[in-house]
Amino acid sequence: MLQSSSYRHVASIGIVIGLLCTVGDALAQTSATSGSSATASDALVMGDWRFQPNLELRTQTEYRNRPFDTGGAEVPANFSTVPTQDVNDIVDDQWWALSRARLGLSAERGPLRAVVELQDARAWGDPSPARLDTRNSLPTTEARQAFFEVRGSGQRASFFRLGRQEIVWGDGRLLGASDWSPTGRTLDAVRGQWTLGAFDLEGFASVLIAPGAMPPEVQRGAGTDPEGAGAQLHGLKLAWHIAPLLHLESNNLVRIVRQPTDDLIEPSDLYVVGLRVWGEYPGLSYAVEGAYELGRTAVIEATRDRRAYAAAARARWEPGLPWNLAFGIAGAYASGQADGDENITRFDPVLPDVRMGLGAMGLYAWSNLIEGAGLVHASPWEDTEITLGYRYVAMPRPGDAWQTAALAPVGRAVGNEDAALGQELDASFKFTPWAPVDFVAGYGAFLTGEGGKNVLESSGRGRPDMQHYGYLQLTMRAP
């Protein structure tokens, strides 16, 4: 059966990664769940074992006026045009309260480590926070992390890890932990890294959806067909650390989708080839990233080839001015679906972070996107940080889809000729009165462009001039 062969495929990749990563550095003590080593002052020592607990409690409230992805008409999965609905279907106000608790324990002995972290996430709101990020699966209580690891010493150590874990590459544009969302993201994967001098070779193999199981987002109706495609995600990254201001990374991903029986639909595969250049030095940091996608996507009685691309860049400069003033710029481009093209040309960001590099409001994805941004950071008082930002957002293909950062569909206006989605203004205030406690408050305003209004009108949400967004978040961590 396909299911057993898929798991054998993942297992074989895992064995190869394991062999690579168990050769190299001499193995030594590893880190706690946060990635920093447990010390005698914050760990419980019992013989040769060192135990490190961790606790995180987070409460978050959010408010949106005229939310773009809620109310109006149901947007179909293929982003086709839908008729304008009655004005009574438009949602004027949306709010929700989110709570999350994480309790974990790591056990270390020399080079060996085991980590278990439990998570409980809850959500309340009006209208319901369903369909945003993973909020359609809330409330949930689950093992967020559960893995076994063998690791070498040092910050850039060789390691082999098996189990449920966070995997973040670069700025999280293609593969991120998405921690701002209620549950965050972890993968069931076998993963390893081999460090040799200035080079790192990292690989992982994961099962996203077991063959025969439908993904949660399509399990909403009664009588849903229980059979569905299995999906795997594998990655290989080669990094070369040349100097503090120059690091090169080759990031490569493959997503494999298979039906439980081959006679239903042809296989679908996505291949991503990416290059990232980044660097950090006192007062200066930057990153430039590009990615090209190819592969095939199968539908009933047809298979469409994929050819898509994207690029992004950011930089931050701290000139040593009062209040620790820092200035940042950012820009991004991602291809959209070309009208009349039988191939798929819309860039797929795979498993992106829903917040990093995409604006605080989460209104757009690294897909069918033109973005330019400027930011100012300041710390006028100790333990505080203020951030102000401006972003201009447009679509290279105005007739293609608009998606949120969580890849939820906003809609599509076929025949739309105006590229401007809008302009976003952001402001946030962070206060850390005590090391384990963070308080963050923020506000965002999105001034809708004509292109954005056309899409919203097509999806039955009227032609709003602006969306307001506000949030409060309180986090406590121990130790």
N, C-alpha and C positions, 0 to 999 in steps of 0.2 A: 504493500500500500504506500501511497505518497507520504502519509504522515510519518511512517517509520523511516523512510528514506530521507526525509527532511531532517529528522533528528540525527540520523547518522551523518548527514552532511555537516551539521553544526558541530557534532562531536569530533569529526575528523579535523575541522579547522581549529577547534580548541586544543587538540593534541599537538598540532604543529606549533601553535602559539606557546603552549606550555613548554615544549622542548626548547624553543628559542629563548624563553625568558628564564629558564632555570640554569642557563649557562651564563657566566659573566661574573658580576660582583659577588663577593662573599656576602652571605645573608646575615642581616642583623635585625635589631629591634625595629618595629614598624609603628605607624601613627595611630592616633585615635580616630573616631568617626569623622571628625572635622578635617583630618589630614595632618594635624600636628601631633607630635609624639607625646605620649603620656609621660609625665614626670612624677618623681616621688612625692611631690607636694599635692598633686591632684589625682593620684591613682592609688588604688588599694592593692597592696603587695601581699601575696600569699604564696610563700615558697618561691618557685621560679616563675610564677604567673603574676601578671600585672593587669588589674581590672580597671577600666575607665568608664564610668557612667556619663550619660549626657541627657539633658532635658531642654526642650524648647517649647514655649507656649506663645502663641501668636493670635491676636485678635485684630480683625480688619473690617472696616466698614467702607462702602463705596456708594456713590450716588451719580447717576447720569440723567441729564435732561435730554429728552428726545433721542434715546439710544438708536443707533443706526442699524443694529442687528437684531432688534426685538420689535414685535408688532408688525402691522402691515400684512402683506401677503406672505405665505410660506414660500421661501426661495428654494426651488428644486435643486437637486445636486448638480445638474448640468448647467446651472446658471442661465437658463433660458429666460426670456422676457415673460413677466407675469403682469396681469392687468392691475391697474390702480384700484385699491380697495376703498371702502367707505372711510371717512375721516374718523369715525368712532373706533376703528381698529388701530389707530396710531397711538403708541404709548408715549405719554408726555413725561412721565417720571419713572425712574427705576432705581431701587435701592436694594442693597443686600448687606448682611452681616455674615462674616466668615470667621470660624474659629478652627484652630489647628493645634494639636498637641503631639509632640514627638518624644518618645522615651527610648533610649538606646543603651547598649552595653557592649564594649569591646573587651576581648580577652587576648592578651599577648604573652607569648613565651619565645624569647629569642626572635627568630625570623618569622614565626608563625603568628597569625592573628585571625580571630573570628569576630564578626560584627553582626549584631541583630538590633534593628531599630523599628519599633512599632509606631504607627501613626493613626490618629483619629482626626477626621476632618468633617466639619458640619457647616451647613449654609442655610440661611433664611433670607427671604426677600420677597418683593412685590414689584413687578411680576417675578416669577421664579428665576433663579440664576441658571436654569437649565440651558444647555446648548452653548455655554461659554466655557472654554477650556475643558477640563474634565468635570465640571460641576454637574453634568447630567448624571454622574455616578455617585453623587453625594446624597446622604451621609455615607461615610466609609470608614471602616477600621481594618487595617491591613498591616502586613510587614512591609515597610517602605524599603528597608535594606536588610539583606541577609546574605553574607558572603564569607568565604574563607580565602585567606591571602597568605602568600609567601613572598617576602620582600627583602631587598638588599638595603644597605645603609645609604644615607645622604638624601638630599632634596630631589635629585634626579636619579632614582634608584631603579634597577630592574625589579620587576614584580610579576607575579602570576595570581590572578584573582578569579574566583568562580562563584557566581550567585547573583542576587539582585543588588544593583549598584547604580550610582550616579556616573554618567559619562558626559563630559563637557569638552568640546573642542573649540579652541580659540575664543571668539566673542559669543559663541552659542548661536550663530546664525543658521548653521546647518544641524547642529547637535548640541542641545542645551538642557540644563536641569530645570528650567522654567519655574524657579522657586517662588516667584510672585503668585503663581496660580495656587489654589487651595491645597492641592495634593503634591505639587511638584512632579518631576518625572524621573523614574528609574527604569533600568532595563534588566531583564533576566539574561545574563550574558556570561561568556567566558572571555577573559581579557588578559592581556599581558603586555609588558614593555621590556625591551632589551636596550640597555644603555651602554654605549661604547664610545668613550671619549666625548667628542662634541656632537655625537649623533644619538638620536632616540628612534627606535622602531617600535611602534605601538599597533596592536591589532585587537579586534574583538569580533565575536560572532554572537548574535542574539536572535531570539524568537519573539517577534512582536505579537503575532496571533497564531495560535496553534491551528493546524489544518482542520477544517470542519467546524470551526467556531466563528460565528459572525461577530464583527467588531461591535462594541457597545453602542456606537452612534446610530446603528441601523436596527437595533433591537427595541424599537419603541412600540410596535404594533402587535396585536395578538395574532397568533398563527404565523409568525415569521418563520421562514425556511431556516431550519437549524444548520443546514450545510452552508459552508462559506469558504473563502480562500484563506489559506495559511500565508503568513508573511514573515520573512526573515530580514534582518538588517545586519550587514557585515561592514567592517571598516578597517582601513590600513593607513597609518600616518607615519611619514618619515620626516623627522625634524633635524635641522642642522643649526647649532647654536654657534654662530661665527663670532659675535661680539655683543655686548649689552644692547647696542643700537641696531643690531642686525641678526635676526633669526628667520630662517626659512622653514616653511612647513608644506609638505605635499599631503593634502587631505583627500582621501578617496573612499567613497561609500558605494555599496551596492544593496539595493532593496529587491528581494525576490518574492513574487506573489504566485502561489500555485493553488489551483482548485483541488478539492479532495479527489476528483476523478478527472482524467485528462480530456474526456470527451465533452465537457461542458463548455469551457472557454479556454482559449490558448493561454500559455503562460505570459506573465507581465514582469518586466525587469526594468529597473532604473539604475543607471550608472552615473555617478557624480565624480568628476575629476576637478580638484581644487588646489589652488596655491595661495598661501598666506605669508606675508612678510610683515614682521612686527619688531618693535624695539622699545626699550625703556632706559631712561637715564635720568638722573636727578633733574627735575623740572620739565622733562619732555617724555612723551610717550606717543606712539602711533601704531596703526595697523592698516594694511591694505590687503584685501582678499578678493579673489575671483573664483568662479566655479562654472563649469560647463557640464550639461546633462545630456545624456543620450540613452537610448533604450527603446522599449516598446510597451504599449499599453493595450491590452486586449479587451474588447467588448464583444457582445454576441455577434457572430458572423463577420467580425472585422478586427483588424489589428492596426494600430496607429503608431508610427515611429515618433520618437521624442527627440527634439533638438532645441535646447533652451540654455540660457546663460544669465549670469548675474555678477555684479561687482559691488564692492563697498569699501569705504575708507573712513578713518577717523584719526584725529590728532588732538593732543592736549598739551598746553604750554603753561607753566607756572613761572612767571618772570621775577618772583621775589618781591611783589608789591605788598602793601599793607593788607590785612585781612586774608592773607594767603590767596589772593585773587588768582584764578586760573581761567584760561580761555580755551574753548574747544570748538572744533568744526567737524562735520561729518557729512557724508554723502553716500547715496546708494542708487543702484540701477538694477532692475530685473526685468527680463523680457516677458511680454504678454502674448496672448494667443492672436496670431495674425488672421485677419478675416479671409476666409476662403481657403486657408491652408489645411490640407488633410493631415499634416503632421501636427504633433503637439508642440507648441512653441512657448507655452506659459511655464515659467520657472517654478519648480516645486521645492520649497525650502526644507523638506524632509521632516525633521523633528526640531523646530526652532524654539528658542527661548521666547516667551510671549511678551517680554518687556525690554530686554537688553538690546539697545540699538534701534528700537522701533518706536520710540516716543512713549511717554507715560500713559497715554490714553489707550494704547493698544488697538488703534483703529485701522491699521494697515499692516500687511505682511511684506516680506521680501519676495514679492511676486507681482508682476505687472506694475512696477513701481519706478518712479523717479523721485528722489528725495534729496533735499539740501537742508542742512541744519547748522545752527550756531548756538553755543552754550557758554554761560558764565557761572563759575563756581566761586564761593566766598565763605570764609569762616570768621565772621566778625567777633565771635566770642568762643571761648574754649568749649570744646565738646559740641559745637554746632556746625552745621553745613547748610548753606543756602545755594540752590541751583535754579537758574533761569534759562529757559530754552525757547528757541523759535525753529519751526520746521515747515518747509514748503513741500507739499506732496502732490504728485501728479501721476497719470497713467500713460505709459508709452503707447498703449493700445486702448484708446478711449472706449471702444466697443466691447472690450473684454471685461472679465469679472473683477469685482472689488471684494477682497477678503480682509478680515480682521487679522490681528497678530496671532490669534488662536486658530486661524484658518477656518473660521466660521464665515459662511457666505453672507455678504451684504446684498449683493445683487448684480445685475448686468443690464445695461441699456443698449440693446442692439441698434446700431446706427448712430450712437453717440459720437460726436465729433469734437467735443471739448475735453481736453486732457486734464484740467485742473480738478483735483479732489478737494484741495483746500489748504489752509494754513493752521498750524497748531502752535499754541502758546502754552508753555508749561512753567510751573513754579513749585518748588518743594522745599521743605524745612525739616532737617533732621537734628534731633537733640539726644545726646547720650549722657544723661546725668550720672550714670553708674555703668561700669563696663558691661555687666550682663543685660542692661536694659537699653532698648532703642525705641524712640518715638519719632514717627515720620508723619508729616501732614503734607498734602499736595493738592494742587488745583490745575486743571487743564481746560482750555477753550479751543474748540475747533471751528474755524470760520469756513463754512462750506463753499467750495467753488462751484461753478456752473456744471462741470462734469460730474462732480459728486451729487449735486442736486438732481441731475438727470437720472443717475442710477437709483437714488432713493425714491424718486417719483415712480420709476418703473417697478420697484419692489413694493409699492403701496405704502410708502412712509412719508409722503408729501415732499415739500421742498424746503426743509428747515435751513435757516441762515446760519445756525450755530448749534453746537452741542457743548454743554457745560459738564464738567466731571470733577468730583472731589473725593478725597479718601483720607482716612486716618488709620494708622497701624501702630500697634504696640507689641513689642517682642521682648521676651525674657529668655535668656539662655543660662544654663548652668552645666558644667563649671564655666 
